[in-house]
Amino acid sequence: MLRLWWDSNPQPLNYIFHSRSPMRCPLRHRAFCQLFLFLEWSEPYVFTMDVLRRSNTGGTVIGSARCKEFRTHEGRLKAAHNLVQRGITYLCVIGGDGSLTGANLFREEWSGLLNELIEQGLIDEDAARRNSKLHIVGMVGSIDNDFCGTDMTIGTDSALHRIIEVVDAIMTTAQSHQRTFVLEVMGRHCGYLALVSALACGADWVFIPEMPPEDGWEDNMCQKLSESRSRGSRLNIIIVAEGAIDRQGQHITSDLFIPGVNLRSLVTILGHVQRGGTPSAFDRILASRMGVEAVLALLEASTDTPACVVSLVGNQAVRLPLMECVQMTQEVQKAMDEKKFDEAVRLRGSTFQGSLCEPSALRRPQSSFNVAVMNVGAPAAGMNAAVRSAVRVGITEGHRMFAVNDGFEGFYKGQVSQKIKWGDVGGWTGQGGSLLGTKRTLPAKHLDKIAEQMRIHNISALLVIGGFEAFESLLELYEARAHYQEFCIPMCILPATISNNVPGTDHSLGADTSLNAIVETCDRIKQSASGTKRRVFIIETMGGYCGYLATVGGLAAGADTVYIYEEPFDIRDLQANVEHLTQKMKTSIQRGLVLRNENSNENFTTDFIYQLYSEEGRGVFDCRKNILGHMQQGGAPSPFDRNFGTKVAAKAIQWISRTLKESYKEGRVFTNSEDTACLLGMRRRAMVFQPVVQLREETDFVHRIPKEQWWLKLRPLMKILAKYKTSYDVSDAGQLEHVTRVRPKESDASAGN
């Protein structure tokens, strides 16, 4: 029998599901809700409950506890008895390494526990035979992101949202008063939250347990802060992980005295604020995907299958042996205890190591290369973070950095900033939109003038940050190499568009911020009808012909139906959807949510769908409609987009530096090979550089979308969670691997952060 048990007693089983405090992870609600509803669809034994209504709240829907009794043999014996009484032989454990270690021990002792129960007369041999095997699958729920084997744990992104919200508010005060602020964030044993939040806000200094500062750091830090003030900076931000230590193992407190800037630092300790609040869009999707993968792992489990943990590597769900992950996590702490900090950082994995790429302004070798950076297409949150990172990493690499204003339109008009400096991009990370300016103009009609500007400024390499127009632009420049030698230089695109419609990448810069805007708006819209009669909301999202925002936003917000261009629909489908929602509304469900991508169908407009639902639902529910519009394109970048933009821009500049050296011959840069005009994108597990000419075959240029899109596989899940009867494609399900497996060379697996 496969079922989830909902009961407040006995305590040991609650521990198995949620071993930590109720607010330890903001997304345990979501993981449990999606796991439960998927089980309901896949097995007839599970009872029906309306848990999806809680999927946008923090905490844990079934409660959580640190159960001391379960740590004893007697406690585990009692838990085994409780499970046998209910015929439960499959468990999904959501927690940290302590919870998962306890669950694995419970599984290893299972046969012995059953024998003891028989000896004590609590169960008979038939019951023991029916429940002879206990299968366990784990999901990691922890805001610290301290579990080895996964790039992102459930709850981490939401915690980063809380931190960045506070940092952004504090930075306004710091600028006004020219003060230095010290923020203490959680992380007793892992500095991930501190490290990523420092990258996301452009902090001046960060202290984490894995990388204690060198001796004399106090004087060094004060000197740097003083130099920053002397250059005109009005604020300084220092972020301290609560477990930060120095080289002698002494705790570094947040109460730092900074004589170099002649004032005592102002301290903010965020505390449990980081654990609560509304879940972010990323966490809702992560929890949903991991919940489904956990169910599939349970369904496929055999007597020889070891306990596994569902993990995220890049953009792919994988299954890893539970104890291998636990052992590696314990090795990290052992390395830190032995002061082997480099080893600890290595064991943390590529995501943690990748976050340590923020350059220092100290090392600036000289080179003869001029590198231009520009934005193309519609504005997208995270563009400014990418430009800042590109400029500073480029300066660190020794290049002279040029900024092009207003895209290719500004390029051919000569709007090129001469040698942009380190301080010119200060404070850009948290700014939305495009501070460089951006246009949709393509270069084809102005190739002569653009080539002339490249000659004038002696541009040796070009970094383009933008959406589908950027992809088309680089194709045009590549094809023009035969006529213009000025374009025979290394060129790279960073996909940046809220529509996530650029071929060659699973995630585009800016899409996460837009998803958060959609989800937050949907939450507010549904809440606005609280206390009223049954109501259905019809919401139109942006995205052109790409249904990414509608689909993924609908999954995160708990939509009943989502209409997109990629999945054609007719009047019969609309009628079936209305009837399905009408039947749901006759039960205890009070709210309905329907999302429509703006170009899903030229005839079935948002107004048409609104009128259809209003008419067919008359007497059962009423309707309201809302067109979200450009609010999806604005706002401050999310922590994901800030961090993602910083990392991919750094990687792109490092690729440009290598390619420049390889292409520099006889006193000049020249290359016309297709692998020197590339797009940097996330493909499943890895960040890879792909020649744009090769991506041409993967592109539908008429509708400006890739021919294949990974997120379409999430649509059956969305329908299942909306209680539709449909099949789920398990062909892409994760397979049991080993945590020691070598990852792809270019992997910077950062679908999380």
Secondary structure by P-SEA (a helix, b strand, c coil): cbbbbbcccaaaaaaaaccccccccccaaaaaaaaaaaaaacccccccccccccccccccccccccccccccaaaaaaaaaaaaaacccbbbbbccaaaaaaaaaaaaaaaaaaaaaaaaccccaaaaaaacbbbbbbbbbcccccccccccccaaaaaaaaaaaaaaaaaaaaaacbbbbbbbbcccccaaaaaaaaaaaccccccccccccccaaaaaaaaaaaaaaaacccbbbbbbccccccccccccccccccccccccbbbbbbccccccccccaaaaaaaaaaaaaaaaaaaaccccccbbbbbbcccbbbbccaaaaaaaaaaaaaaaaacaaaaaaaaccaaaaaacccccccbbbbbcbbbbbbcccccccaaaaaaaaaaaaaaaaccbbbbbcccaaaaaacccccccccccccccccccccccbbbcccccccaaaaaaaaaaacccbbbbbbcaaaaaaaaaaaaacccccccccbbbbccccccccccccccccaaaaaaaaaaaaaaaaaaaacccccbbbbbbbcccccaaaaaaaaaaacccccccccccccaaaaaaaaaaaaaaaaccccbbbbbbcccccccccaaaaaaaaaaaacccccbbbbbbccccccccccaaaaaaaaaaaaaaaaaaaaaaaaaccccbbbbcccccbbbbbbcccccccccccccccccccccccccccccccaaaaaaaaaccccccccccccccccccccccccccccccc
